[in-house]
Amino acid sequence: MDFSGILPAFMVEQKVKDWLDEDVPSFEFAGVVVENANDEAVLICKTQGLLSGIPFFDTLFSKLECHVKWNYKEGDNIEVMSRVATVIGPARNILLGERVALNILSRASGISTQAKQVCDLATEFGWKGQVAGTRKTTPGFRIVEKYALLVGGVAQHRNSLSSMVMLKDNHIWATGGDITKAVRMARQSCGFSQRIEVECRSYEEACEAAAAGSDIVMLDNFEPQTACEVAKKLKETFSHLLIEVSGGITMQNVSAYFSDHIDILSMSKLTQGYPCLDFSLKIRREDRDPTNPQVNSTPSLNMTQN
């Protein structure tokens, strides 16, 4: 599915401008040695994974008066040393955007690759629930990370504090420990248009939250067997309640939470410490194969340095 349509163009353009401003705050001194004639650079992926981040990559190079020709689509699996795309435009401009563009693409693709792996695992086990990404994202980079989760098949959790009401333990404690009071106050604030979720540390807390009108309860930091047992008991009393489990879920233990009674598994690991795919961008020359520098007859212009 193509998710690029959910990205507001003005927001992507502003993000790209901010990233370029950060990387080139004044002079670009190395630009003096580059002839600014039109040139081509080949985008190569050195590791296998899912391609993600094309809208941001395209917008960045468009802003620098360059054009990108893609050999793959968003969400495609790419093999090691694949020629993913060609960037065409003034050489100086290609070099201006090279590092920022690769930073975006490598991180987005890394998240999407990991997200796809956990979704494939859920499918393999026949689990019908949804894996969700959390709000534990990189400041200033959330839109890319959340978008990459979608490309990889992972559901959205909250995108911001305005997108759903979540009453965490600190909210409950700040209300005197009264879950029922906290849920009722939150409902007065958000009205009928938003769901309310309550973070719970026990079966009893979850029952109180559900009885008070919470739409979702989060079983926080439950061991797999306990989470599955508590979820089953809750569904027997509150059949329409959505049950989420969060805390300490990794690729290594996620399958232990694949219960018919658990609707959502939220994983902060998908946007914290995720592996990046390794991309490079190399100026193309007729006497040099960008994917095999060992057979080059002339020194390569390797643009993977800082």
Backbone as CSV, one residue per row, in Angstrom:
resi,resn,N_x,N_y,N_z,CA_x,CA_y,CA_z,C_x,C_y,C_z
1,MET,0.846,-1.202,0.000,0.000,0.000,0.000,0.876,1.246,0.000
2,ASP,0.488,2.234,-0.775,1.232,3.485,-0.872,0.746,4.452,0.209
3,PHE,1.608,4.761,1.168,1.242,5.648,2.271,1.692,7.089,2.044
4,SER,2.289,7.378,0.902,2.825,8.725,0.679,1.732,9.791,0.722
5,GLY,0.490,9.400,0.419,-0.603,10.367,0.399,-0.962,10.934,1.753
6,ILE,-0.506,10.304,2.842,-0.828,10.841,4.169,0.170,11.901,4.612
7,LEU,1.231,12.088,3.830,2.261,13.052,4.197,1.913,14.437,3.644
8,PRO,1.624,15.413,4.495,1.367,16.771,4.002,2.622,17.333,3.329
9,ALA,2.487,17.750,2.087,3.657,18.208,1.318,4.389,19.348,2.016
10,PHE,3.637,20.291,2.589,4.281,21.445,3.229,5.117,21.013,4.429
11,MET,4.653,19.979,5.137,5.377,19.505,6.307,6.676,18.807,5.906
12,VAL,6.604,17.980,4.864,7.807,17.302,4.378,8.813,18.328,3.884
13,GLU,8.346,19.337,3.156,9.237,20.376,2.644,9.897,21.153,3.779
14,GLN,9.134,21.436,4.836,9.698,22.161,5.965,10.737,21.322,6.697
15,LYS,10.444,20.022,6.856,11.404,19.137,7.505,12.701,19.079,6.704
16,VAL,12.563,18.918,5.391,13.738,18.847,4.524,14.558,20.132,4.629
17,LYS,13.882,21.262,4.632,14.583,22.552,4.770,15.337,22.612,6.093
18,ASP,14.693,22.166,7.172,15.345,22.195,8.489,16.577,21.292,8.506
19,TRP,16.456,20.117,7.915,17.592,19.173,7.901,18.761,19.727,7.076
20,LEU,18.444,20.357,5.949,19.500,20.944,5.127,20.140,22.139,5.828
21,ASP,19.308,22.938,6.490,19.832,24.084,7.241,20.785,23.624,8.344
22,GLU,20.466,22.495,8.967,21.334,21.971,10.020,22.673,21.511,9.450
23,ASP,22.634,20.874,8.273,23.855,20.311,7.692,24.689,21.358,6.946
24,VAL,24.028,22.399,6.441,24.746,23.463,5.723,24.316,24.814,6.302
25,PRO,24.803,25.158,7.501,24.360,26.393,8.140,24.923,27.657,7.515
26,SER,26.032,27.531,6.772,26.597,28.727,6.119,27.250,28.315,4.806
27,PHE,28.581,28.324,4.744,29.288,27.965,3.517,29.453,26.450,3.394
28,GLU,29.487,25.983,2.146,29.830,24.586,1.874,31.184,24.629,1.187
29,PHE,32.234,24.619,1.972,33.575,24.934,1.483,34.072,23.967,0.416
30,ALA,33.716,22.688,0.542,34.204,21.702,-0.434,33.579,21.905,-1.807
31,GLY,32.476,22.667,-1.871,31.808,22.881,-3.144,32.658,23.585,-4.178
32,VAL,33.701,24.292,-3.750,34.542,25.040,-4.679,35.322,24.118,-5.614
33,VAL,35.540,22.865,-5.210,36.342,21.962,-6.030,35.494,21.168,-7.026
34,VAL,34.182,21.350,-6.978,33.286,20.538,-7.808,32.772,21.344,-8.983
35,GLU,32.949,20.831,-10.169,32.330,21.449,-11.341,30.820,21.227,-11.263
36,ASN,30.071,22.284,-11.524,28.627,22.183,-11.289,27.855,21.793,-12.546
37,ALA,28.484,21.050,-13.417,27.757,20.521,-14.578,26.833,19.402,-14.128
38,ASN,25.805,19.119,-14.949,24.905,18.022,-14.633,25.663,16.708,-14.597
39,ASP,25.311,15.887,-13.635,25.974,14.608,-13.471,24.952,13.600,-12.960
40,GLU,25.400,12.359,-12.797,24.552,11.303,-12.271,25.264,10.616,-11.120
41,ALA,24.482,10.246,-10.098,25.016,9.473,-8.981,24.126,8.254,-8.787
42,VAL,24.753,7.113,-8.573,24.016,5.858,-8.405,23.819,5.582,-6.917
43,LEU,22.567,5.320,-6.542,22.238,4.957,-5.167,22.314,3.440,-5.040
44,ILE,23.173,2.981,-4.143,23.408,1.549,-3.963,23.082,1.165,-2.524
45,CYS,22.423,0.015,-2.367,22.166,-0.514,-1.021,23.090,-1.702,-0.785
46,LYS,23.869,-1.616,0.269,24.858,-2.661,0.544,24.334,-3.751,1.466
47,THR,23.129,-3.573,1.993,22.526,-4.581,2.858,21.113,-4.874,2.385
48,GLN,20.634,-6.068,2.661,19.296,-6.454,2.234,18.253,-5.873,3.175
49,GLY,17.137,-5.467,2.612,16.066,-4.964,3.455,14.950,-4.338,2.648
50,LEU,14.070,-3.635,3.362,12.894,-3.006,2.760,13.206,-1.545,2.452
51,LEU,12.904,-1.116,1.249,13.141,0.273,0.867,12.042,1.158,1.440
52,SER,12.443,2.245,2.108,11.479,3.152,2.731,12.071,4.550,2.835
53,GLY,11.210,5.561,2.651,11.644,6.951,2.791,11.706,7.708,1.485
54,ILE,11.177,7.133,0.407,11.256,7.754,-0.918,10.681,9.176,-0.949
55,PRO,9.506,9.451,-0.344,8.964,10.823,-0.434,9.905,11.877,0.132
56,PHE,10.623,11.550,1.195,11.545,12.507,1.808,12.795,12.669,0.934
57,PHE,13.286,11.562,0.416,14.451,11.569,-0.466,14.150,12.392,-1.715
58,ASP,12.988,12.161,-2.322,12.598,12.894,-3.529,12.464,14.390,-3.265
59,THR,11.812,14.739,-2.163,11.595,16.153,-1.836,12.918,16.871,-1.614
60,LEU,13.835,16.206,-0.937,15.138,16.815,-0.674,15.873,17.131,-1.976
61,PHE,15.946,16.155,-2.878,16.694,16.403,-4.108,15.933,17.328,-5.060
62,SER,14.619,17.321,-4.993,13.851,18.276,-5.788,14.157,19.700,-5.354
63,LYS,14.296,19.887,-4.041,14.630,21.216,-3.510,16.008,21.653,-3.984
64,LEU,16.877,20.688,-4.281,18.228,20.984,-4.760,18.313,20.902,-6.283
65,GLU,17.167,20.940,-6.955,17.090,20.959,-8.413,17.689,19.698,-9.041
66,CYS,17.444,18.578,-8.385,17.870,17.281,-8.906,16.641,16.396,-9.095
67,HIS,16.809,15.371,-9.873,15.721,14.440,-10.176,16.174,13.029,-9.837
68,VAL,15.255,12.222,-9.301,15.591,10.847,-8.910,14.809,9.859,-9.769
69,LYS,15.510,8.918,-10.380,14.881,7.821,-11.116,15.037,6.544,-10.293
70,TRP,13.910,5.965,-9.897,13.924,4.800,-9.017,13.819,3.501,-9.805
71,ASN,14.570,2.511,-9.372,14.471,1.167,-9.929,13.593,0.263,-9.063
72,TYR,13.234,0.753,-7.883,12.387,0.014,-6.945,11.290,0.945,-6.435
73,LYS,10.238,0.357,-5.893,9.144,1.111,-5.294,9.248,1.064,-3.768
74,GLU,8.563,2.013,-3.138,8.499,2.032,-1.681,7.970,0.692,-1.175
75,GLY,8.665,0.117,-0.192,8.236,-1.145,0.382,8.776,-2.372,-0.319
76,ASP,9.508,-2.189,-1.422,10.118,-3.325,-2.121,11.285,-3.879,-1.315
77,ASN,11.492,-5.182,-1.431,12.678,-5.796,-0.845,13.852,-5.597,-1.794
78,ILE,14.972,-5.146,-1.269,16.149,-4.910,-2.107,17.294,-5.814,-1.657
79,GLU,17.985,-6.362,-2.625,19.085,-7.272,-2.346,20.398,-6.496,-2.160
80,VAL,21.391,-7.198,-1.653,22.708,-6.599,-1.410,23.318,-6.102,-2.720
81,MET,23.854,-4.887,-2.690,24.526,-4.220,-3.811,23.581,-3.936,-4.985
82,SER,22.311,-3.761,-4.681,21.353,-3.385,-5.724,21.518,-1.921,-6.096
83,ARG,21.349,-1.622,-7.393,21.294,-0.232,-7.848,19.856,0.238,-7.657
84,VAL,19.642,0.982,-6.618,18.287,1.323,-6.198,17.709,2.488,-7.001
85,ALA,18.541,3.468,-7.318,18.062,4.662,-8.012,19.239,5.412,-8.614
86,THR,18.909,6.403,-9.428,19.910,7.316,-9.984,19.471,8.744,-9.683
87,VAL,20.379,9.533,-9.148,20.110,10.948,-8.890,20.784,11.758,-9.986
88,ILE,20.009,12.600,-10.654,20.496,13.368,-11.797,20.369,14.859,-11.490
89,GLY,21.452,15.600,-11.685,21.409,17.034,-11.459,22.800,17.609,-11.313
90,PRO,22.912,18.899,-10.976,24.221,19.516,-10.787,25.032,18.774,-9.725
91,ALA,26.265,18.432,-10.048,27.088,17.637,-9.139,27.216,18.283,-7.766
92,ARG,27.370,19.607,-7.749,27.520,20.297,-6.471,26.261,20.129,-5.611
93,ASN,25.100,20.135,-6.251,23.841,19.984,-5.515,23.648,18.557,-5.019
94,ILE,24.064,17.587,-5.825,23.992,16.188,-5.390,24.810,16.003,-4.124
95,LEU,26.009,16.587,-4.120,26.881,16.464,-2.959,26.339,17.215,-1.744
96,LEU,25.644,18.312,-1.998,25.038,19.069,-0.897,24.013,18.227,-0.138
97,GLY,23.221,17.469,-0.888,22.134,16.718,-0.255,22.463,15.292,0.103
98,GLU,23.630,14.817,-0.338,23.972,13.385,-0.229,23.842,12.826,1.186
99,ARG,24.492,13.436,2.161,24.495,12.852,3.506,23.123,12.897,4.159
100,VAL,22.433,14.013,4.050,21.105,14.111,4.654,20.160,13.090,4.025
101,ALA,20.212,12.975,2.712,19.331,12.034,2.011,19.597,10.599,2.440
102,LEU,20.874,10.232,2.556,21.212,8.873,2.953,20.847,8.613,4.413
103,ASN,21.003,9.616,5.259,20.588,9.462,6.655,19.110,9.131,6.753
104,ILE,18.301,9.840,5.981,16.855,9.607,5.996,16.538,8.203,5.497
105,LEU,17.087,7.869,4.342,16.748,6.600,3.697,17.225,5.399,4.517
106,SER,18.429,5.489,5.073,18.962,4.351,5.828,18.150,4.092,7.089
107,ARG,17.711,5.153,7.748,16.941,4.990,8.983,15.509,4.540,8.693
108,ALA,14.869,5.166,7.732,13.505,4.758,7.384,13.477,3.305,6.921
109,SER,14.427,2.927,6.091,14.473,1.553,5.581,14.778,0.560,6.696
110,GLY,15.608,0.957,7.644,15.911,0.080,8.773,14.683,-0.198,9.618
111,ILE,13.902,0.847,9.895,12.677,0.685,10.678,11.681,-0.192,9.930
112,SER,11.472,0.093,8.654,10.506,-0.678,7.866,10.913,-2.147,7.774
113,THR,12.206,-2.395,7.647,12.695,-3.777,7.569,12.389,-4.526,8.857
114,GLN,12.668,-3.897,9.993,12.407,-4.534,11.277,10.907,-4.708,11.514
115,ALA,10.128,-3.708,11.122,8.672,-3.795,11.267,8.108,-4.952,10.450
116,LYS,8.611,-5.101,9.233,8.146,-6.196,8.367,8.499,-7.549,8.983
117,GLN,9.636,-7.653,9.615,10.046,-8.913,10.230,9.086,-9.329,11.341
118,VAL,8.683,-8.372,12.192,7.780,-8.728,13.286,6.377,-9.023,12.751
119,CYS,5.954,-8.317,11.698,4.645,-8.602,11.091,4.635,-9.983,10.441
120,ASP,5.725,-10.343,9.787,5.834,-11.677,9.183,5.786,-12.760,10.258
121,LEU,6.389,-12.481,11.404,6.379,-13.441,12.502,4.955,-13.636,13.027
122,ALA,4.218,-12.523,13.157,2.827,-12.620,13.618,1.985,-13.425,12.637
123,THR,2.198,-13.205,11.345,1.477,-13.960,10.314,1.824,-15.442,10.389
124,GLU,3.095,-15.734,10.600,3.559,-17.125,10.691,2.873,-17.860,11.848
125,PHE,2.640,-17.155,12.962,1.999,-17.762,14.123,0.476,-17.686,14.051
126,GLY,-0.049,-17.019,13.023,-1.498,-16.918,12.869,-2.154,-15.954,13.832
127,TRP,-1.375,-15.020,14.386,-1.936,-14.049,15.331,-2.708,-12.977,14.577
128,LYS,-3.898,-12.631,15.052,-4.780,-11.687,14.351,-4.707,-10.264,14.896
129,GLY,-3.917,-10.047,15.934,-3.828,-8.700,16.505,-2.914,-7.798,15.703
130,GLN,-2.590,-6.643,16.299,-1.754,-5.653,15.625,-0.533,-5.294,16.466
131,VAL,0.608,-5.224,15.811,1.807,-4.671,16.433,1.789,-3.165,16.194
132,ALA,2.137,-2.399,17.212,2.095,-0.937,17.101,3.415,-0.321,17.527
133,GLY,3.781,0.754,16.854,4.931,1.552,17.271,4.512,2.534,18.348
134,THR,5.436,2.991,19.149,5.100,3.892,20.251,5.559,5.322,19.943
135,ARG,5.378,6.207,20.935,5.788,7.605,20.796,7.249,7.798,21.190
136,LYS,7.966,6.695,21.422,9.393,6.773,21.752,10.179,6.904,20.448
137,THR,10.163,8.102,19.919,10.784,8.395,18.630,11.878,9.442,18.802
138,THR,12.628,9.675,17.732,13.689,10.673,17.752,13.101,12.066,17.588
139,PRO,13.345,12.989,18.516,12.818,14.349,18.369,13.207,14.953,17.024
140,GLY,12.231,15.504,16.329,12.468,16.121,15.033,12.440,15.149,13.871
141,PHE,12.358,13.853,14.175,12.407,12.833,13.125,11.197,11.900,13.196
142,ARG,10.224,12.245,14.028,9.092,11.353,14.275,8.298,11.047,13.014
143,ILE,8.090,12.047,12.173,7.263,11.823,10.991,7.871,10.752,10.085
144,VAL,9.194,10.719,9.996,9.857,9.697,9.179,9.723,8.332,9.840
145,GLU,9.977,8.273,11.140,9.934,6.995,11.843,8.526,6.410,11.862
146,LYS,7.526,7.237,12.097,6.146,6.745,12.103,5.710,6.313,10.698
147,TYR,6.122,7.071,9.704,5.812,6.707,8.318,6.466,5.373,7.963
148,ALA,7.701,5.181,8.394,8.429,3.944,8.091,7.774,2.733,8.747
149,LEU,7.189,2.917,9.916,6.454,1.826,10.556,5.295,1.373,9.675
150,LEU,4.579,2.336,9.109,3.456,2.002,8.235,3.913,1.235,7.006
151,VAL,5.009,1.672,6.411,5.540,0.993,5.222,5.881,-0.458,5.555
152,GLY,6.369,-0.692,6.775,6.723,-2.040,7.192,5.551,-2.879,7.655
153,GLY,4.352,-2.266,7.760,3.156,-3.018,8.123,2.727,-2.911,9.566
154,VAL,3.420,-2.063,10.359,3.096,-1.912,11.777,2.072,-0.797,11.966
155,ALA,1.135,-1.015,12.884,0.076,-0.037,13.139,0.602,1.169,13.904
156,GLN,-0.116,2.260,13.776,0.216,3.458,14.541,-0.355,3.359,15.946
157,HIS,0.392,3.871,16.891,-0.126,4.108,18.236,-0.423,5.605,18.265
158,ARG,-0.113,6.278,19.325,-0.285,7.736,19.311,0.806,8.388,18.472
159,ASN,0.415,9.333,17.640,1.399,10.133,16.919,1.854,11.326,17.757
160,SER,0.999,11.724,18.690,1.317,12.861,19.558,0.388,12.794,20.759
161,LEU,0.565,13.724,21.677,-0.314,13.772,22.847,-1.744,14.151,22.489
162,SER,-1.953,14.644,21.280,-3.283,15.081,20.859,-4.072,13.997,20.127
163,SER,-3.439,12.859,19.831,-4.091,11.885,18.957,-4.863,10.790,19.691
164,MET,-4.676,10.636,20.982,-5.443,9.701,21.788,-5.196,10.052,23.244
165,VAL,-6.125,9.670,24.121,-5.934,9.914,25.548,-5.322,8.670,26.174
166,MET,-4.124,8.811,26.688,-3.514,7.715,27.434,-3.255,8.175,28.850
167,LEU,-3.869,7.479,29.799,-3.667,7.779,31.208,-2.628,6.806,31.741
168,LYS,-1.412,7.307,31.928,-0.322,6.482,32.429,-0.325,6.493,33.962
169,ASP,0.584,5.713,34.532,0.612,5.613,35.993,0.774,6.976,36.669
170,ASN,1.585,7.852,36.047,1.774,9.189,36.639,0.487,10.003,36.648
171,HIS,-0.335,9.853,35.597,-1.625,10.556,35.577,-2.518,10.059,36.715
172,ILE,-2.548,8.732,36.877,-3.395,8.153,37.925,-2.918,8.597,39.301
173,TRP,-1.601,8.545,39.522,-1.068,8.954,40.823,-1.336,10.431,41.087
174,ALA,-1.275,11.241,40.028,-1.527,12.680,40.178,-2.997,12.972,40.445
175,THR,-3.853,11.965,40.246,-5.292,12.111,40.530,-5.623,11.421,41.850
176,GLY,-4.615,11.147,42.645,-4.843,10.514,43.937,-5.001,9.013,43.861
177,GLY,-4.601,8.436,42.719,-4.695,6.988,42.575,-6.072,6.492,42.198
178,ASP,-6.977,7.390,41.853,-8.369,7.030,41.538,-8.529,6.880,40.022
179,ILE,-8.509,5.644,39.529,-8.621,5.385,38.094,-9.973,5.835,37.568
180,THR,-11.031,5.535,38.294,-12.384,5.897,37.850,-12.518,7.405,37.676
181,LYS,-12.028,8.154,38.637,-12.083,9.620,38.554,-11.278,10.121,37.361
182,ALA,-10.109,9.547,37.155,-9.246,9.985,36.056,-9.909,9.725,34.698
183,VAL,-10.532,8.567,34.536,-11.201,8.239,33.267,-12.371,9.190,33.026
184,ARG,-13.154,9.472,34.039,-14.313,10.366,33.882,-13.876,11.791,33.551
185,MET,-12.819,12.251,34.181,-12.309,13.588,33.881,-11.770,13.653,32.450
186,ALA,-11.087,12.605,32.040,-10.548,12.569,30.677,-11.667,12.562,29.653
187,ARG,-12.757,11.831,29.940,-13.883,11.778,29.004,-14.539,13.144,28.859
188,GLN,-14.600,13.888,29.940,-15.141,15.244,29.847,-14.264,16.125,28.973
189,SER,-12.982,15.857,28.987,-12.040,16.656,28.208,-12.071,16.308,26.727
190,CYS,-12.041,15.024,26.398,-11.907,14.614,24.992,-13.230,14.365,24.292
191,GLY,-14.309,14.204,25.059,-15.609,13.958,24.446,-15.708,12.562,23.850
192,PHE,-16.590,12.431,22.842,-16.858,11.110,22.259,-15.896,10.754,21.134
193,SER,-15.121,11.725,20.650,-14.371,11.529,19.405,-13.026,10.832,19.587
194,GLN,-12.566,10.656,20.825,-11.267,10.023,21.043,-11.388,8.864,22.022
195,ARG,-10.558,7.864,21.788,-10.504,6.739,22.707,-9.662,7.090,23.931
196,ILE,-9.989,6.399,25.012,-9.223,6.550,26.249,-8.570,5.213,26.566
197,GLU,-7.274,5.270,26.858,-6.529,4.079,27.248,-5.923,4.304,28.623
198,VAL,-5.944,3.259,29.436,-5.396,3.354,30.789,-4.294,2.317,30.964
199,GLU,-3.160,2.768,31.454,-2.044,1.880,31.757,-2.304,1.215,33.106
200,CYS,-2.253,-0.116,33.114,-2.610,-0.867,34.318,-1.487,-1.817,34.720
201,ARG,-1.349,-1.983,36.037,-0.292,-2.851,36.559,-0.834,-4.162,37.116
202,SER,-2.161,-4.314,37.124,-2.763,-5.534,37.670,-4.118,-5.780,37.026
203,TYR,-4.629,-6.982,37.225,-5.972,-7.338,36.732,-7.019,-6.432,37.360
204,GLU,-6.866,-6.135,38.647,-7.844,-5.307,39.364,-7.893,-3.893,38.790
205,GLU,-6.721,-3.321,38.512,-6.690,-1.984,37.914,-7.344,-1.987,36.542
206,ALA,-7.101,-3.034,35.771,-7.689,-3.134,34.432,-9.210,-3.225,34.513
207,CYS,-9.718,-3.969,35.478,-11.173,-4.080,35.659,-11.778,-2.728,36.027
208,GLU,-11.109,-2.004,36.909,-11.621,-0.681,37.297,-11.625,0.268,36.098
209,ALA,-10.558,0.234,35.315,-10.483,1.105,34.139,-11.579,0.770,33.134
210,ALA,-11.799,-0.521,32.900,-12.819,-0.948,31.947,-14.216,-0.563,32.433
211,ALA,-14.486,-0.769,33.708,-15.795,-0.433,34.279,-16.049,1.069,34.245
212,ALA,-14.972,1.854,34.315,-15.110,3.320,34.301,-15.333,3.873,32.898
213,GLY,-15.177,3.031,31.884,-15.427,3.479,30.514,-14.207,3.600,29.634
214,SER,-13.078,3.059,30.073,-11.887,3.071,29.220,-12.120,2.180,28.000
215,ASP,-11.677,2.645,26.849,-11.821,1.868,25.615,-10.735,0.810,25.468
216,ILE,-9.556,1.119,26.015,-8.394,0.239,25.897,-7.709,0.178,27.249
217,VAL,-7.266,-1.001,27.628,-6.398,-1.099,28.804,-5.048,-1.631,28.340
218,MET,-4.013,-1.066,28.908,-2.646,-1.511,28.608,-2.111,-2.279,29.808
219,LEU,-1.792,-3.533,29.586,-1.141,-4.335,30.613,0.351,-4.045,30.503
220,ASP,0.861,-3.315,31.463,2.218,-2.784,31.355,3.228,-3.661,32.079
221,ASN,4.264,-4.089,31.337,5.363,-4.881,31.899,4.884,-6.196,32.520
222,PHE,3.970,-6.862,31.846,3.513,-8.183,32.270,4.376,-9.252,31.587
223,GLU,4.702,-10.297,32.318,5.355,-11.444,31.707,4.377,-12.101,30.729
224,PRO,4.889,-12.755,29.684,4.005,-13.301,28.645,2.864,-14.162,29.168
225,GLN,3.151,-15.140,30.019,2.100,-16.036,30.490,1.058,-15.284,31.304
226,THR,1.514,-14.387,32.179,0.582,-13.594,32.998,-0.273,-12.694,32.123
227,ALA,0.344,-12.060,31.114,-0.399,-11.178,30.209,-1.503,-11.948,29.498
228,CYS,-1.192,-13.124,29.025,-2.191,-13.923,28.304,-3.323,-14.356,29.226
229,GLU,-2.992,-14.718,30.456,-4.021,-15.144,31.409,-4.924,-13.986,31.815
230,VAL,-4.337,-12.836,32.097,-5.123,-11.664,32.497,-5.991,-11.188,31.346
231,ALA,-5.443,-11.184,30.137,-6.216,-10.766,28.967,-7.437,-11.663,28.769
232,LYS,-7.268,-12.948,28.951,-8.384,-13.896,28.802,-9.484,-13.600,29.822
233,LYS,-9.104,-13.367,31.083,-10.088,-13.058,32.126,-10.818,-11.756,31.835
234,LEU,-10.099,-10.761,31.352,-10.731,-9.470,31.041,-11.738,-9.603,29.908
235,LYS,-11.391,-10.353,28.881,-12.292,-10.530,27.732,-13.572,-11.257,28.133
236,GLU,-13.494,-12.127,29.136,-14.677,-12.853,29.586,-15.710,-11.920,30.212
237,THR,-15.244,-10.834,30.813,-16.148,-9.862,31.446,-16.428,-8.657,30.558
238,PHE,-15.391,-8.184,29.855,-15.511,-6.993,29.008,-15.154,-7.394,27.568
239,SER,-16.090,-7.981,26.882,-15.813,-8.599,25.574,-15.397,-7.587,24.513
240,HIS,-15.861,-6.347,24.642,-15.551,-5.344,23.622,-14.312,-4.510,23.967
241,LEU,-13.708,-4.805,25.082,-12.533,-4.052,25.514,-11.323,-4.422,24.655
242,LEU,-10.583,-3.399,24.210,-9.326,-3.652,23.516,-8.220,-3.796,24.555
243,ILE,-7.405,-4.834,24.391,-6.346,-5.099,25.365,-4.995,-4.988,24.677
244,GLU,-4.185,-4.118,25.223,-2.830,-3.902,24.720,-1.834,-4.377,25.764
245,VAL,-0.730,-4.929,25.298,0.375,-5.308,26.183,1.608,-4.543,25.729
246,SER,2.335,-4.012,26.695,3.525,-3.221,26.368,4.561,-3.395,27.467
247,GLY,5.807,-3.130,27.090,6.879,-3.174,28.074,7.739,-4.410,27.948
248,GLY,8.967,-4.215,27.487,9.918,-5.314,27.418,9.691,-6.293,26.286
249,ILE,8.887,-5.910,25.302,8.622,-6.812,24.180,9.695,-6.608,23.112
250,THR,10.325,-7.692,22.714,11.397,-7.638,21.725,11.113,-8.641,20.623
251,MET,11.951,-8.622,19.599,11.831,-9.595,18.522,12.028,-11.016,19.054
252,GLN,12.796,-11.161,20.124,13.106,-12.475,20.662,11.945,-13.077,21.459
253,ASN,11.118,-12.237,22.102,10.057,-12.791,22.944,8.642,-12.457,22.480
254,VAL,8.508,-11.704,21.384,7.186,-11.230,20.975,6.218,-12.377,20.704
255,SER,6.690,-13.486,20.181,5.789,-14.588,19.835,5.101,-15.170,21.065
256,ALA,5.697,-14.999,22.248,5.090,-15.516,23.478,3.835,-14.730,23.857
257,TYR,3.650,-13.546,23.262,2.482,-12.715,23.545,1.369,-12.885,22.497
258,PHE,1.570,-13.760,21.534,0.577,-13.939,20.470,-0.614,-14.741,20.990
259,SER,-1.476,-14.061,21.721,-2.672,-14.675,22.286,-3.910,-14.171,21.564
260,ASP,-4.936,-15.022,21.456,-6.203,-14.613,20.835,-6.899,-13.522,21.636
261,HIS,-6.501,-13.349,22.888,-7.168,-12.383,23.763,-6.430,-11.047,23.837
262,ILE,-5.281,-10.963,23.194,-4.503,-9.720,23.160,-4.667,-9.094,21.783
263,ASP,-5.084,-7.831,21.767,-5.378,-7.148,20.498,-4.188,-6.367,19.950
264,ILE,-3.368,-5.822,20.838,-2.293,-4.919,20.420,-1.029,-5.233,21.215
265,LEU,0.081,-5.282,20.522,1.390,-5.368,21.162,2.183,-4.135,20.745
266,SER,2.508,-3.274,21.673,3.267,-2.069,21.328,4.728,-2.268,21.685
267,MET,5.593,-1.918,20.723,7.032,-2.180,20.853,7.832,-0.908,20.636
268,SER,8.457,-0.426,21.679,9.313,0.755,21.536,10.606,0.416,20.806
269,LYS,10.986,-0.874,20.788,12.225,-1.287,20.127,12.205,-0.983,18.634
270,LEU,11.031,-0.829,18.056,10.941,-0.569,16.622,11.469,0.809,16.254
271,THR,11.446,1.745,17.205,11.965,3.092,16.937,13.056,3.504,17.919
272,GLN,13.578,2.554,18.665,14.692,2.825,19.571,15.780,1.790,19.325
273,GLY,16.915,2.237,18.839,18.015,1.318,18.598,17.821,0.436,17.386
274,TYR,17.053,0.914,16.418,16.791,0.114,15.228,18.036,0.049,14.328
275,PRO,18.201,-1.069,13.606,19.336,-1.180,12.687,19.088,-0.363,11.426
276,CYS,20.114,0.287,10.916,19.997,1.070,9.688,20.486,0.258,8.495
277,LEU,19.843,0.445,7.355,20.366,-0.136,6.126,21.519,0.726,5.627
278,ASP,22.454,0.092,4.933,23.656,0.782,4.485,23.518,1.178,3.016
279,PHE,23.297,2.462,2.779,23.203,3.001,1.423,24.437,3.849,1.119
280,SER,24.808,3.921,-0.148,25.835,4.864,-0.562,25.416,5.481,-1.893
281,LEU,25.970,6.646,-2.168,25.666,7.377,-3.392,26.995,7.689,-4.078
282,LYS,27.163,7.212,-5.313,28.453,7.358,-5.982,28.266,7.989,-7.362
283,ILE,29.088,8.994,-7.625,29.099,9.611,-8.944,29.445,8.549,-9.979
284,ARG,28.658,8.498,-11.046,28.879,7.467,-12.061,29.888,7.956,-13.099
285,ARG,30.823,7.060,-13.447,31.783,7.313,-14.512,31.774,6.117,-15.453
286,GLU,32.003,6.362,-16.718,31.931,5.292,-17.702,32.941,4.189,-17.428
287,ASP,34.111,4.530,-16.856,35.155,3.539,-16.632,35.129,2.956,-15.222
288,ARG,33.995,3.108,-14.536,33.930,2.622,-13.162,32.571,2.001,-12.872
289,ASP,32.597,0.837,-12.262,31.378,0.164,-11.844,31.100,0.540,-10.390
290,PRO,30.052,1.324,-10.104,29.798,1.783,-8.735,29.553,0.639,-7.755
291,THR,29.086,-0.511,-8.250,28.784,-1.616,-7.340,29.978,-2.527,-7.099
292,ASN,31.107,-2.253,-7.797,32.285,-3.098,-7.628,33.538,-2.241,-7.698
293,PRO,33.827,-1.492,-6.638,34.959,-0.557,-6.660,36.302,-1.241,-6.835
294,GLN,36.388,-2.550,-6.590,37.672,-3.233,-6.697,38.156,-3.358,-8.134
295,VAL,37.224,-3.230,-9.098,37.643,-3.335,-10.496,37.735,-1.973,-11.162
296,ASN,37.607,-0.904,-10.391,37.658,0.440,-10.956,39.072,0.766,-11.438
297,SER,39.156,1.432,-12.569,40.464,1.825,-13.091,40.849,3.224,-12.653
298,THR,39.880,3.965,-12.053,40.178,5.298,-11.543,39.732,5.382,-10.098
299,PRO,40.311,6.286,-9.307,39.908,6.397,-7.918,38.427,6.709,-7.810
300,SER,37.720,6.069,-6.880,36.286,6.291,-6.727,36.030,7.513,-5.860
301,LEU,34.928,8.172,-6.141,34.481,9.266,-5.309,33.478,8.659,-4.331
302,ASN,33.946,8.279,-3.178,33.108,7.598,-2.202,32.451,8.624,-1.314
303,MET,31.154,8.721,-1.415,30.437,9.749,-0.664,29.748,9.183,0.550
304,THR,30.314,8.152,1.124,29.710,7.592,2.335,30.402,8.106,3.594
305,GLN,31.335,9.019,3.434,32.030,9.561,4.597,31.159,10.635,5.243
306,ASN,31.582,11.081,6.432,30.781,12.038,7.183,30.753,13.399,6.499
